[in-house]
């Protein structure tokens, strides 16, 4: 390089990702190669997984060529004058861009596509995630060049921390005057994790190097979305040929995921029930849109939300998920346990009367629930059985695997029968509306996203969906089917915007439908203690 001003880098990482280690590696590499360097830590709330940033400046002329002079290096980034922005999280990259650090004529952006959802994203009743496509467009608009890749996946492959992958990306970008061998020399002296760090460095280096040499990144990431059928992504199970022949190719990947989920959840017979329900939707959609000009969107949405509802959570499902080998491997990775470490994992459960009643026949289940209601009306708390199970122990694992083996009992339980009846109500509303007016069917299909979580949250979502289906999709007086579809969409958006349901009630009343019925809640009287004010 011939430039005579420092090269500036802003390094952004989340707490625990090794941003400080990355800075030390860069400083040591520059010093080892003979270049003046200075780094500043700008701490955030690292222990709470918040963002931490580190600012680095490297003067691209070796110290022995400066004639005894020493360059003046900055401590903080100057907006618009940043040479490189390196980040381990996509939204954090855009946040730094929004602060004015990057510029379209100067800044190279190296970012991961990985996301750590913010609190506000998690709090949304619907899908609160930021649109990754829009975030990528912002990066492209505010950088002279950019390389975006899944650093989290490369980190997993290498068995290291993301800072090693980020170092490889920086080295491959060619921004700094140091060569690959100089970076690797520092990593080799980094201690016990040196080999893993070198693997992560190599993966990051090769990924960015491939993007630079092929010049295909923008077309691959920012290409407009189409409905052209594509081969299933890696990890997507193959759809049985007999099932695939029943549906358009554009739906195969999503249906394959739903089918495989239900085979795992229950059995092949239950998965076939899923396929039969989807066939009803597809027949109705072909009635209102014979050519599939809308990409079979109603069937696609039903494939998604129907599979999730049919695989509802119960204590059998919890026992299965908690006792899987993949879960144990994930915990080992999260706590970074070594081969010589002892790890104990305790899972806390508190099943109540509804969870046990769910596995009983309808008559017995009603007796158990009635008994629990009488307890509540008598001023007692709902019955529950607190459990603490050591998943690391043989006894604990056997208990969970025994519970998971009871899935054959699930279809005989009251919860299963109730869920299937509710699903049929929703399915009937989708099919009838789709056959009559495509948009109406699409809107009621999207109402599947109202069902989420477990316990009272799950029950409230189902109540909201079925109330909308009954009073807007099935009954109700509207000028035309377009007005009906608009009313369903407004009710769904209101339900997702307000978990208390007040916005939904107002929307229902505005469209001539009754508000949701008020559910009775017990009033508990608490005796005042002597001497208490």
C-alpha positions, 0 to 999 in steps of 0.5 A: 500500500502507498497510502499515508493515512491510517487504516481504520477498523471498527470491530463489533461483536456481542458479549462473549463472542471474543471481540477483545480477543480479535482485537488483540490478535490484530494488534499482535499481527500488526506489531509482529509484521512491523506496522504501527497500530493502536486499539481502543475498547468501547465496552457495552454490556457484554455480560448481558450479551449486548454489543461491544465495539473495538476501534483499531487503526493501523498505519500501512508503512512499516516502522523501520521506514518512517525515519524515526517518526511516529504516526498519530493514531485516533482513539475513536471512529470518525463518522464517514471516515471508516475504512472497514466495519466488521460485525458478527451480527447483521442488525448490529452491522446496520445499527453501526451504519445508522450511526453514520460510521460507514460511507458508500465511497470508503467503507468495506463492510464484513458482516455475518448474516447471523441474527441475535433477536432483540427484545423488541423483536421477541415481544411482538405477538406476530413475526417481529423479526427485521427483514434480512433482505432489507438489512442487506440492501442497506449494507449495499447502499452504504458501503464501497464493497461488502462481504456478508456470510454466515459466520455462525455456521463457519464457527460451528464447523470449526468448533471455535469462537466467531472472532477467529472466523472474523480474523480470517475475513479481515485477512482475506479482504486485503485491507490490511498490509499483513499477509496470511502467514503473519496472521496464522503465526499469531494464532499458532501461539494463542494457546490450547485452542490454537488448532480450532482458531486456525480452522475458523480462520481458514474457513473465514479466509476462504469464504471471503476470498471466494466472494472476491474472486468470483464477484457473485455475492451481490447477485446471490444475496440480493437477487429478487425472490421468485416462485421458481421451483428449486432443489430442496435446501440441505437438511430438508427431508425428501417428500415421498414420491406419492405425496409429491405428485399431489402438489405443485413443485413450489410447495414441496419443500415446505410440505416435506418439512411439515410431513417429516415433523408430524412423522417424528411427532406421532407417526406416518398415519398422522402425517397422512392426515396432514396431507389429506387436509392440505389436499382439501385446501389445494382443491379449494384454491384451484377453484378460485385460482386455477392457474396458480398465479399467486404461487398457491399461497393459501396452501403454502401458508396452511402447510406451515401453520397446520403442521405447527398446530398439529404438532402441539406441545404436551408433556410427551413432546417435552419429554422427547425434546429434553432427552434428545442427544442433539439437545445434550450436544447443544448444551455441551457446546453452549457451556463449552464443556471440555472432555475432562469436565463434569456437567450436571443438567437439571430440568424443572417441570411443573405439570398441572391438572390440565397436562395430566388430563390431556392424556386421559379419555374425555370423561376422566379428563373432565372429572380431573379438571372439575376437581381442580376448578373446585380447588380454585373456587375454594381459594386454593391455587391450581394443583401442580406437581413441581419436579426437578429431574437430573437429565445427566443421570441415568434415572433422569434420562430414563424418566424422560425417555419413558415419558416420550415413549407414551406418544402411542397414548396421545391419540386416546387423550382428551387434548388430542381430540379437542385439538383435532376438532378445533383444527377442523373448524379452522380448516373448514373456514379456510376451504369454504372462503378460498373456494368462494374468494381467494383473498378471504381464504388467504387471510383466514389461513394467515390467522394460523400465526395467532397460535403460539406458545403454550399454556394460557398464551396458546389457549388465547391464540386459539380462542382469537383465531376461532372467534375471527373464523366463526364471526367474520369468515363463516358468518357476518354480513358484508357488502362483498367478499372483498370486504370480508377479507379486509375485515379478517385481515384487520382482526388478525393484525389487531390480535397480533398488535395487542396481547390484551385483546382490546384492539381485537375487540374494537376491530370486531365491533367495527365490522359488526361482529361481537367482541370476545366473551369475557372469561370468568376469573376467581377472586381471591381474598387474602387475610390481612396479617396482624399488625399489617397496615 
